[in-house]
Amino acid sequence: MTGRKHVLSILVENKPGVLTRIAGLFARRGFNIDTLTVGPTDDEHISRVTLTVDGALHPIDQVTKQLHKLINVLKIRDLEPDDTVARELALFKVAADGAARAEVLQICEIFRGKVVDVGKRSIIIEVTGTTDKVAAFERMVRSFGLIEMMRTGEIAIARGRAET
């Protein structure tokens, strides 16, 4: 990333094609979406799209104005990093046999990771936290033999009583 990361929280009607229109709008404007997470809200008719983009290459305000024009978009917030709690979930499959297993488990404990599967020659670890924490864990276990990893992308919620 080259500039300020924008975390957009977008409330949308839970209807087919809405996500395609949102992603298309960013693509047409030359934005690369860094992470994209979609899930239900407390209302089954409404979904929340949490989207992270690099705002340095293009002004974000033009895209948000166009997002507002999309018929199924209900609300958009560009979340301020200092006023936001953001988390990511990741699964890491790490080669771990013999002496390396104890070391990997120790790193897992330091990062408050959770072992979710153990095989003869590998371990699957779940890590939840900030994007930086997940990246730091990845750096630590990569040397043991990172077989595979999956990251969800960020979800974020505004601090305080105001609704995100």
N, C-alpha and C positions, 0 to 999 in steps of 0.2 A: 504494500500500500504506500501511496506517496503523500497522503494528506489526512485530513480529519475523516475518521471513520464515522459514517452515519448509520445509526440503528433506527430503522423505521418500523413502527408498530402500526399495522394497517388492519382495521376492522372491516370485514367484507361480508356480504351475504353468502351463505353457504350454498352455492349453486355451481353447476358444471361450467367450466370455461373461464371462471374469474381469474384463477391463477395464471392461465395462459395469457390473458389480456394484460395482466400486471407485468409479467416477465417480458412480454413483447414490447411494452412501452419502454422499459429500461433498455432492452436490446436496441430498439430503434434510435434511442438517444446516445448510444455508444457506451453505456454503463456495463461493467462486468459485475454481476451479483456475486459477492464473496460467500455469503451464507443465506440460506432460505429455509425457514421453518414454518410449517402451517399446522394449526391444530384447532380443535373446538374451543369455544368459550363456555361460560355458564348458560348461554342461550344456544340451543341446538340449531337455530337458524343463522347463527353468526359464527364465523371463523376468524382467527387472528393470524395474520401473516407477519412474521418478524423477518426483516430483510436487512442485511448489512451490505453497504456499498462504500467505495472510496469516493469521497466528494471533492477531491482535489482536481481531478481531471475535467470535471464538468460541474456546473452549478446545479445543486440538488433542488432548489426552489422551483425551477421550471418543470421538473419531473413531478414534483408533488402537486403542483397546480393542475397538471394534466391527469394525475391519478384521481384527483377530486372530481374530474369530469366523467370518469368511468362510472357507469350506472350502478354497479354493484358495490362500489367502495363507499363505506359509511363514515369512516373517520381515519385520519392519518396523524401520527405524532412522530416527529424527529426527536428521539429521546436524547437528552443531555447526559453524557457519561457520568458526571458527578451526582446526578439525581436518579440514577438507574441501578437496579440490581440485575446483572446479566449472568447467565450460566450456560454451560454447554455440557453435553454428555458424550463420552467417547468409550469405545471398546477397543482394547489392544490385545492381539494374540501375539505372545512373546515366546520365543524359543527358550525353554528353561528346563535343563536336565542337569543332574549332578550338583556340583557346587554353585553353579549359576542360579539355580532355583532359589536358594536361600537369599542371595543378593537381590534378585528380582522381587521377592516377597518383602524384603526390607524396604526397598524403594516404594513398593506399593503401600506399605504402612505409613511411610513418611508423607506420601501424597494423599493419605486417607482414601486410597483406592479400595476396591472390593473385588476379591477373586470370585468370579462367577462360573468358572469351569477349569478343571485340572485334567490334563492328559499326561501320558507318559513323558512326552517331550516338549509340551507347551502348556502355557497358562493363559486364560483369558481374564483380563482385568477391566473393570468398569471404573472410570474416573469421571467425577463431576466437579465442575468449578468454572473459573473464568477461562477465557480463551488462552490467556497467558499460562495459567496453571496446566491446562491440557497440553499445550505446546512444550512446556518444561518437562512434563512427564514423558512425553514422546522422545525428547532429546536424551533423557536418562536411560530409557530402555532400548533405544535403537541399537546400541552397541552389543546387546545380548542376542540380537537377531529379531527384529520386528517383522513378524510374518505377515501381519495384516492389521489394519486399523480402520475404524469407522467413526466419524464424528457427526454429530447432529446438526451443528450450526448453533448460533446463539439464540436463546430466548431471553427476553428482557421485560422488566416491569418497572414502572416509575415508583420511586420512594414516596412515602406519605399517603394521605387519604385520597388524593385525586386519582381518578380512574385512568388507566393507561389506554 
